[in-house]
Amino acid sequence: MAIAFDHHLHTPMFFFLMNLSIVDLGSISVIVPKSMANSLMNIRSISYAGCVAQVFFLVFFVGADFSLLTVMAYDRYVDICQPLHYEAMMNSRVCVLLAAGAWISGILYSVLHTGNTFAISFCGGNMVDQFFCEIPQLLKLACSDSYLSEIGVLAFTVCLVLGCFVFIILSYVQIFKSALRIPSEHGQHKALSTCLPHLTVVSLFVCTGAFAYLKPTSSSPSALDLVVAILYSVLPPVMNPIIYSMRNKEIKAALRRLTGWRFFTQE
């Protein structure tokens, strides 16, 4: 809301941040409210339709989230490494197309994975060893080799994600090189303070997600599976607002103008 209503924040970086905040809100709303309700009411069930919807929306938001993080890495690269071309390369039309591409890619991932997952037959019981309907845990319940097609799709998706991750890493290598050439210490600090937290969250998201979806599934539930699921599905949406909003002077200034709130800083 701060970005939408404050014209000072109508820049490509904050436009992508607004999209990221919407995706994060949707992502964490897919699994956390249901798991909290189950815990409070002491139940452990979810309907088949609810499980389908949970898989669809979770994959959709996670896919869109990672696509937006990739786009934001490109935006930071152009801004810091090619500042003279930034306005031409990241005009409003390009920004809208990049954001739309991120949302559409999330939908395509979701349709592909949800269709493949629930096209198989389940005969291994109805106990999902996770606090939400996670695809690897659902595949444990499959009763035929038809689940191999979904495993192939998962492997392809992980390879695609790792390719985007390599692109993000290379973008930040160039950003760090350019930041070190900035004469002022303040400029270096601003560039690095923006990029290092971004890179940390992306690395956590990719590493834990790849581990969860590529490791062989065990017959019995483990605490490690639960921890890894939290790290890739819950922690990034929680951390992104802290990294991109609560630490951002422009966002805090916009909130102060809109609400009259006072923010305090500590040395």
Disulfide bonds with the S-S distance in Angstrom:
Cys51-Cys133 2.12
